[in-house]
Amino acid sequence: MSFTQPATAAQPSLAPNCDSQTFLDAMRYVGTGVTVVTTGDADWRKGSTVSAMCSLSAEPASILICVNRDSNTGAAIKARGTFCVNVLNAEQSDIARVFAGMRDTADGDRFSESRWDELATGAPALENAAASFDCHVGRMIDYGTHTIFVGDVVAARTSRAEPLYYYNRDFHTGSPLDA
Ligand SMILES: Cc1cc2nc3c(=O)[nH]c(=O)nc-3n(C[C@H](O)[C@H](O)[C@H](O)COP(=O)(O)O)c2cc1C
């Protein structure tokens, strides 16, 4: 199956941008959740750790992710037209490291050390993820080094587990202020 919608190339504005090192230093203090974005099916699958994910709208249910244009997973999503965003729970930081290429599995397959099933599209859904959002690509926009994928959410589930957080180049778990 292939998905042929071309990515729209948005034009950057002409305003002078701040230098990238200053930008990256400040971005270290933007706390995020951590997801593993997957595509494919049980026979052919790709996946990458992605923190750039956010809700877009509830009606229609939609999210967006930002994926580097050099990413194997991003290329596979463009070809396939579907993806599943798996929000990691607080005990799944090792899975984030594997899917970021920070640690190899024994057999070289990023998927082999965790358990996967599927929701609607066939893209791998991580068992016990805090939440999973299974999507059809609604729109793709290339901007700078990244592609923004808008995902129309066709299925979602949650384990109600506490999510994992990332900021200042490290993984964190949360605790409520009023505990
Ligand atoms: C905490 C964390 C968050 C990341 N977030 C993103 C992201 O939002 N978008 C992205 O393109 N890469 C992100 N990465 C980097 C990719 O996970 C990494 O480059 C990965 O090896 C790409 O795999 P692929 O080329 O097989 O798709 C992140 C890495 C880490 C450790």
The ligand as an SDF file (V2000), in Angstrom:
LIG
                    3D

 31 33  0  0  0  0  0  0  0  0999 V2000
   13.4520   12.1240   24.3020 C   0  0  0  0  0  0  0  0  0  0  0  0
   13.6210   12.1290   22.7930 C   0  0  0  0  0  0  0  0  0  0  0  0
   12.7070   12.8140   22.0090 C   0  0  0  0  0  0  0  0  0  0  0  0
   12.8220   12.8310   20.6140 C   0  0  0  0  0  0  0  0  0  0  0  0
   11.8880   13.5100   19.8890 N   0  0  0  0  0  0  0  0  0  0  0  0
   11.9730   13.5340   18.5450 C   0  0  0  0  0  0  0  0  0  0  0  0
   10.9790   14.2220   17.7880 C   0  0  0  0  0  0  0  0  0  0  0  0
   10.0540   14.8200   18.3220 O   0  0  0  0  0  0  0  0  0  0  0  0
   11.0820   14.1850   16.4280 N   0  0  0  0  0  0  0  0  0  0  0  0
   12.1170   13.5310   15.7920 C   0  0  0  0  0  0  0  0  0  0  0  0
   12.1620   13.5430   14.5560 O   0  0  0  0  0  0  0  0  0  0  0  0
   13.0800   12.8880   16.4970 N   0  0  0  0  0  0  0  0  0  0  0  0
   13.0330   12.8590   17.8540 C   0  0  0  0  0  0  0  0  0  0  0  0
   13.9830   12.1940   18.5770 N   0  0  0  0  0  0  0  0  0  0  0  0
   15.1170   11.5340   17.8740 C   0  0  0  0  0  0  0  0  0  0  0  0
   14.7130   10.1740   17.2510 C   0  0  0  0  0  0  0  0  0  0  0  0
   14.0850    9.3410   18.2080 O   0  0  0  0  0  0  0  0  0  0  0  0
   15.9690    9.4280   16.7210 C   0  0  0  0  0  0  0  0  0  0  0  0
   16.6450   10.2580   15.8000 O   0  0  0  0  0  0  0  0  0  0  0  0
   15.6200    8.0870   16.1030 C   0  0  0  0  0  0  0  0  0  0  0  0
   16.8060    7.2960   16.0660 O   0  0  0  0  0  0  0  0  0  0  0  0
   15.0560    8.1780   14.6860 C   0  0  0  0  0  0  0  0  0  0  0  0
   14.8530    6.8510   14.2040 O   0  0  0  0  0  0  0  0  0  0  0  0
   14.5090    6.5200   12.6920 P   0  0  0  0  0  0  0  0  0  0  0  0
   15.4930    7.2320   11.7980 O   0  0  0  0  0  0  0  0  0  0  0  0
   14.6340    5.0160   12.6080 O   0  0  0  0  0  0  0  0  0  0  0  0
   13.1140    6.9830   12.4510 O   0  0  0  0  0  0  0  0  0  0  0  0
   13.9060   12.1730   19.9800 C   0  0  0  0  0  0  0  0  0  0  0  0
   14.8460   11.4850   20.7810 C   0  0  0  0  0  0  0  0  0  0  0  0
   14.7080   11.4770   22.1670 C   0  0  0  0  0  0  0  0  0  0  0  0
   15.7280   10.7340   23.0070 C   0  0  0  0  0  0  0  0  0  0  0  0
  1  2  1  0
  2  3  1  0
  2 30  2  0
  3  4  2  0
  4  5  1  0
  4 28  1  0
  5  6  2  0
  6  7  1  0
  6 13  1  0
  7  8  2  0
  7  9  1  0
  9 10  1  0
 10 11  2  0
 10 12  1  0
 12 13  2  0
 13 14  1  0
 14 15  1  0
 14 28  1  0
 15 16  1  0
 16 17  1  0
 16 18  1  0
 18 19  1  0
 18 20  1  0
 20 21  1  0
 20 22  1  0
 22 23  1  0
 23 24  1  0
 24 25  2  0
 24 26  1  0
 24 27  1  0
 28 29  2  0
 29 30  1  0
 30 31  1  0
M  END
$$$$
